[in-house]
């Protein structure tokens, strides 16, 4: 309780400036207001946090022109100097980690126990890519008999970064750090439901010495500011994290200007538990991967595929644990699940309780809202589900798990691959050859065997099917933010065809 009270008092101090001035855009190093604004509310008690500038097509144009003008100098700045700025950004994030964590909790409803580390993970993203700046432009030597062929990489130019509201701080750094390290300038359009920490982050970058115009922040709605960014001719690429259907819209919007896209989209990720698995560890991991971060997590294990022979025991233990999850104020360090981001999303998640009933599934735990205020839902478990039900096919994006039984490996694979998505998969078995066989055939960009999702920054991150296009992480990020150029140097006087010669 003491911690909750302390957090409330501290948060009040951090929010005072937003209450007074609202959240403005940050374009070319300057605060910029828009004619219109919108309100952002906390999903904990529906209270108003502050007003936010509502970006227009003109604001995006202003930001894109600033990013274009700043690009040559940023691209050509010596690697060591750019590295220093990125490291300074990481240091400043670390020094304001508590402010970032508390603002993120209040703005998004994410529990403090997880957000406490989100800022530090954001700082780690900046350090990781800062360390790679010196080698970002490295290429290959591919000699042929007559030519010395070399490749080099160049930053693609100003890029647009469009982020969602789930763990917005960490995800923004995950996109912005490699873009800056590659030598690109950026226009960031954060999600309208979670504008607070994007503003803090952009301020930190300027305090760290980033030149004006390198990082521009424009708030606003997807359909106007977001769409304008994807259509702007000076923006060479769009890195987008969000829903699959938004990705599809963005691809259409960017077609006329031939944008390059990187998409990290939705998921309906299976955790597959075979009878030979370490059941207790599988249980811990399955619960963690769907109920942490309020289930508002692209990599969440939202489908439990459980083998018949162990299903009763597993589901009984699972139900007990799910009913025990602590739902509460996200600022309370004891809280495990906080409120969902927004009333709109809350209504969507709650609609699946009726859908589950109508389709003939059982609501084994939860299936209801908690309290009359805020966007709290009880951690929910659906059982007796079949693979074709909507609760087994659609991304619900809340603390909601759908359990489906299977009899053997072949059936498990068919169910696991039987959705439009393919982001992650979690396999629990102690049979090594089965793990190899199954992971080879599972349609997912990332798979963990006998483990929850443990992120390691040099590894590739991304999905297949409707879950995404492209990979982040390590050098894969640079492949997106840079162009590879080939140059062939003649080694001598090789024969050149002489058309029209006498
Ligand atoms: P969303 O698609 O509704 O919005 C994401 C962003 O896109 C927001 O900033 C929004 O304003 C903007 N946007 C909306 N319409 C646009 C348009 N027409 N043009 C340009 N921009 C537009 O997603 P959300 O609800 O904020 O986030 C949740 C989704 O994100 C889930 O589907 C989740 O799985 C996905 N996600 C995926 C990953 C991943 O790595 N694969 C990571 C996190 C979240």
Boltz pocket constraint, residues with backbone or C-beta under 6 A from the ligand:
constraints:
  - pocket:
      binder: B
      contacts: [[A, 162], [A, 163], [A, 164], [A, 165], [A, 166], [A, 171], [A, 189], [A, 190], [A, 191], [A, 192], [A, 220], [A, 221], [A, 222], [A, 223], [A, 225], [A, 226], [A, 227], [A, 230], [A, 241], [A, 242], [A, 243], [A, 244], [A, 246], [A, 247], [A, 249], [A, 250], [A, 253], [A, 263], [A, 264], [A, 265], [A, 266], [A, 267], [A, 297], [A, 298], [A, 395], [A, 397], [A, 423], [A, 463], [A, 467], [A, 468]]
      max_distance: 6.0
